[in-house]
Amino acid sequence: MAKVKIKKGDKVQVLAGAYKGKQGQVLVIYPDKNRAIVEGVNIVKKHKKPSAENPQGSIIEKEASIHISNIALLDPQSGKPTRVSYKIDGEKKVRVATKSGEVI
């Protein structure tokens, strides 16, 4: 299992698949499965059974997970996709955008 360098709340861009080029914010990370849910990406239709609060039943649209390898963090300086490296800054270990060298 590889270390996940993307965190919840990060702005990312999709690199591959039907949503290639689309940008969004990371809502949830599943590090054990190497997957993430990105806002507005990989929308699926979910059929809900009729229940007491929803007697009619319905079809809802929600985001499904996408593999970590298919998303890249956006550089805070240029807004383009970048890889993530780490740097020791005093006592803290911080994430750094590889393209610009800026701390994330």
Stockholm file with secondary structure:
# STOCKHOLM 1.0

chainA/1-104         MAKVKIKKGDKVQVLAGAYKGKQGQVLVIYPDKNRAIVEGVNIVKKHKKPSAENPQGSIIEKEASIHISNIALLDPQSGKPTRVSYKIDGEKKVRVATKSGEVI
#=GR chainA/1-104 SS CCCCCCCTTCEEEECSSTTTTCEEEEEEEETTTTEEEETTSSEEEEEECCCSSCTTCEEEEEECCEEGGGEEEECTTTCSEECEEEEEETTEEEEEETTTCCBC
#=GC SS_cons         CCCCCCCTTCEEEECSSTTTTCEEEEEEEETTTTEEEETTSSEEEEEECCCSSCTTCEEEEEECCEEGGGEEEECTTTCSEECEEEEEETTEEEEEETTTCCBC
//
